[in-house]
Amino acid sequence: MIKDFSLQDLGYDDFFKSARKRPEFLVGRVVAEHKGAYKIKNENGEYLGRITGKQIFKAISREDYPAVGDWVEISLPDEEHAVIHSVLQRKTIIKRRRGKDEIQVIGANIDTAFVVQAIGRDYNLNRFERYFSIIKDGGVKPTIILNKADLVSREELAEKKSEIMERFGETDLILTSTVTNDGLAELKSYIERGKTYCFLGSSGVGKSTLINKLIGVDIIKTKEINNYSNRGKHSTTSRQMYFLQNGGIVIDNPGMLEVGMTNTQAEIDESFGSISGLAKDCRYGDCTHTKEPGCRVLEALNSGELDRAEYENYIGLKKESEHYGMTKLEKREKDKRFGKFIKRTLDELKKLE
């Protein structure tokens, strides 16, 4: 691991320099988060940081709090602690919906997101598309890692690779095995100095083990694979940033059981390029591609030109995204009505004075 850091080694560049609000403070990067406390790193060392009460009061949602990958302005009351005064503007962000209204920030200022699936564990093309939608929505580049390639024959591996390339031909694909070390050299060479990469995927697909291999030390604790279910377990319960010998920066994430969609309509269209291309020839500009006459997408589906599983995933993601967008709008209208109620109440109180 790199011993002597500069801000540039941590990913600091002109974008964040221009985003500085209060030059009297130092800057640092959030490298870990633990129950409201943040580990912050800069060229001078690491500090345990907390946000000010003013920030807590001003925060409207979870997105206003620092996240792993953020650059923050800090003051140092002593050699071990930091006070976070502001979060600098984010270059990119990955977030997902949890529950009805809650938004969870997965990471900030990420250059590339590795979407990891394991052969024989959770391999599913539709799941790739769900990840791509939230990744592209935040301005991040997605890359596929198909792990545990040693568990299948060369023929089956070639078949899986062909399926992925046919569906996601413009997305980079890396085949890996932490048992035989196949693909690890390619993965290492893919990671550039000063760039930030995060690993996303379900529990047991090998994210932490891959990062251990990249670091060269088993720094992240992992648990053995269950021989009966072939399901791996790991003890990653929070997000953590690690620094590689070649200067690359990687973030390990807890496994995600589901990928909740935010309002990512444009990104869904981008992820399903073949369907979006067909949709341009639909009779109606607002076609939902479910029942309208003259729908080019339905014609392609019925003729076999369009894969049914891809179509069903597209429609499902669209409906989920539209539902979330509608929920936010309804909430905004509700807040507006509540604000008017408060104003009327204050006006009535003034009349009684």
Phi, psi and omega in degrees: 000152181292133182266316182255120184253148163246168177298326179295324177297333180274358179104005181287134179214189184298330179301311182285328177298319180287343181272358180301136181255320185227092185297348178288345179264160172279166173241152177205168181247137178285117183252351177197155178226131181221101173051054175087351176253148186235137171268124185242137182234138168218193186292347182264342181151199180242146184222151173267117187244154174223153179276161181281159176299328178297318178295319179299318181294322184280341185294131178267323181215178180298335180294342180276351178271158177296152176225162178301129183105342181290151168260132185229152173266131189225157166241158185241102178291335175205189186284348185244342187239155179225149173250124181272120182260333179198156174255125180290155179308138182273138176281317177217165178205144172241126181217160177219163177271135174235122184074201186284316187235343187287136176250131177251124176275119181278322179184157182235154176056047180259137179272314182223137176251121174274116175267112188257125168233154182244132176297133181082002181241295184217025183301119183200119183295324180296324179294323175304315183296323178297315178297316182302323183296314180286331179290310182292330178301329181265007178082020183256148178275128176270145174222138183268133167243117175259105188263168180063040181294345181284349186277351182231167179289165177299324180295314180292323178296318178296324179294315178297318180298319179296319178299316182294315182293326179292322183274323186230054187301334182269359181262133179295143181230131177234125177265129185225160171211123178276355176274310181265351183069011176298136176083349183290324177296320178296319180295317179299317182290340180287332185273125185257153179299134177078358178263153183247133183231139174239153180251122181240146178159176180288165174296141174089002181274351175103019181299310183294322179294321177299317180294319175303319179296319180293320180289325183094001179220143178281071184277333179262124181289133177232160177247155185289158178289139174284115185296334183283313185261351184061027181255126179274158175230148173218164188260018177291114180243352178215165181277139184217138179260139179232154185240127184268162180300327182277004178093358176286156182238128182233148179239126174269142181234146172301150178297143181249123178288329180214157179246093181287131184277140167263193184279082189240050184302311183296322182289327175296316178300321180292322180292330179252065185300323182293321179289319179298323178295318177295323185297337180295339182260009177290153182295321184251138181293332180257029182299134178269352178063034179238329184205354187290143173290146180076018179279116181292328180294315180294324177299316180293325179294313182291332180274351182090359178293328181250133180291131185294320180297321178294318179297313182296323177294319179299310181297318180297316180293322178299314181295319180295317180294318179297321179297317180294317178299320179294321179298318179295320180296315179298321179294321179296318179295323179295317178296323179295316180295322179294321178297320178295322178298316179298317180297316179298319181296317179295321177297319179294322179295322179297324180295331182277347181290000000 
